């Protein structure tokens, strides 16, 4: 785990803090290209928990066994989500990302059956409608990455009755994006496109990159920012009739 002090933590905080400050997509993708070799080490240093927690939420709600599920990991990066999925028995994994260098790192893990270069928000996902049992997007919902307007594209490639799992940070610099995201999520639910199964806040998301990123209730000793996990089920006729139940949050949330 990360040390309280030291060069590795300071460098990781500097890089992640710089990323959070970039709101232009092209600049952010360029940053990811340069960051790819150090990405896994930096997020481990910051004790980044979103991949593990998101997969925990998905696993308990998925209506098919893990080994039978076809999963799409959107903005897959180096494959941290795939590693969590594989550890829980998921075998059929596809990934997309906008950074060729990040995809190279993901390919090296050997966990994906198919990887594609795709910048969601600028182009559609390279899959047919209703392809996947579940779609995840972990860590890419913020300014300068995936715009809120691209959320319906996640739904398009999900099977009726399938799941969509999304995460975002809830620290001060991301609150405006979070508000816009939740407005989009709510509009889709009101339109009958999907049903919310959970929206659970997580206090210990990752170590803050600066004191300005900590919420008002964060102690200096704790030092973590917060985040939130959303899980939705794409509606079909059975779910609209009220079939199915909402999962309970994993104990470690």
Helices and strands as residue ranges (DSSP letters): H 7-20, H 25-45, H 50-61, G 66-68, E 70-74, H 80-87, E 92-97, H 100-109, E 114-117, E 132-137, G 148-150, H 151-156, E 158-169, G 172-174, H 175-190, E 194-207, G 211-213, E 224-234, H 237-240
